[in-house]
Amino acid sequence: MTNSIVAALMILTALRSAPGSRSALELSGSTGLPHDETMTALWASERAGLVAKCPDSRRGYPGRYRLTEAGMW
């Protein structure tokens, strides 16, 4: 199990390294974190205002994540 702060930093780094938004599954694959740890890190980052959900163009509901201006450190 990865430390939650380290997991959140891994998620933020993965979002910063690729343009646009990414799904939780894509982030899980690119960071190597288990899906549940990815979701926990995304939830914590979203609560902190560093990450925001945005609509998936294929489905239309918020299923992708992007950095907010606060997350662009």
Helices and strands as residue ranges (DSSP letters): H 4-17, E 22-23, H 24-31, H 35-47, E 51-55, E 62-67
